[in-house]
Amino acid sequence: GDGAIRVCCRVRPQNASEQRGGGAVCVDLDGGNTLTLKTQQLPAKSEHSFSFDTVFGVDSTQEEVYTDAAAPIVGAVLQ
C-alpha cells in the first residue's frame, strides 16, 4: 500500500429492539461513497451527508469488509 489513511463506514441493520419499537432508519446510502444521516426529531429535522473511501451497506458481509478494509493493512504489517 501507499500508506494513505482510508476511512470506511459500515452501516448496520436495525436490531430486533429497534424493529419492535418502530425505529426509523436514519441513514440513506447513495450506492457510492456517500451516506446521508437524517434526524427526524422535531422541530429541527435535518440531513447531513458524509463521504468515505468506502461505505458498506447493511447487506455487506464480514468477509467483504475484511477483504476491502482490513486485509491490505494486515498484509502490509506482515511483510
C-alpha positions in Angstrom: 0.0 0.0 0.0 0.9 3.6 -0.2 0.5 4.3 3.5 -2.6 6.5 2.9 -5.3 6.5 5.5 -8.6 5.2 4.3 -11.8 5.9 6.1 -14.6 3.3 5.9 -18.1 3.2 7.2 -20.2 0.2 7.8 -24.0 0.7 8.3 -25.6 -2.0 10.4 -29.2 -3.2 10.1 -31.7 -2.4 12.8 -31.6 -4.8 15.7 -34.7 -6.6 17.0 -35.4 -4.0 19.6 -35.3 -1.1 17.1 -37.6 -3.0 14.8 -40.1 -3.8 17.5 -40.1 -0.2 18.7 -40.8 1.1 15.2 -37.4 2.9 14.9 -37.0 4.8 11.7 -34.0 4.1 9.5 -31.9 7.3 9.7 -29.2 6.5 7.1 -29.5 6.6 3.3 -26.8 5.3 1.1 -26.2 6.7 -2.4 -24.8 3.5 -3.8 -21.4 5.1 -3.9 -19.2 6.5 -1.1 -21.7 8.9 0.5 -24.2 8.4 3.2 -26.8 10.8 4.5 -27.8 10.9 8.1 -31.3 12.1 8.7 -32.5 13.3 12.0 -36.3 13.1 12.5 -36.5 14.9 15.8 -38.9 17.8 15.6 -38.8 20.7 15.3 -35.4 20.6 13.6 -35.4 17.8 11.1 -32.1 17.8 9.2 -29.9 15.9 6.8 -26.1 15.7 6.8 -24.1 14.0 4.1 -20.7 12.3 4.7 -18.2 10.9 2.2 -15.9 8.0 2.9 -13.4 6.0 0.9 -15.7 3.0 1.2 -19.3 2.6 2.5 -20.5 -0.8 3.4 -24.3 -1.2 3.5 -26.5 -3.3 5.7 -26.1 -6.3 3.4 -22.3 -6.3 3.5 -20.7 -9.4 4.9 -17.8 -9.7 7.3 -15.7 -11.1 4.5 -16.3 -8.1 2.3 -15.4 -5.7 5.0 -12.3 -7.6 5.9 -11.2 -8.1 2.3 -11.5 -4.4 1.5 -10.7 -2.7 4.7 -8.5 -4.9 6.9 -6.7 -7.4 4.6 -4.5 -4.7 3.0 -3.4 -3.5 6.4 -2.7 -7.0 7.7 -0.7 -7.8 4.6 1.4 -4.7 4.9 2.2 -5.3 8.5 3.2 -8.9 7.9 5.7 -8.0 5.1 
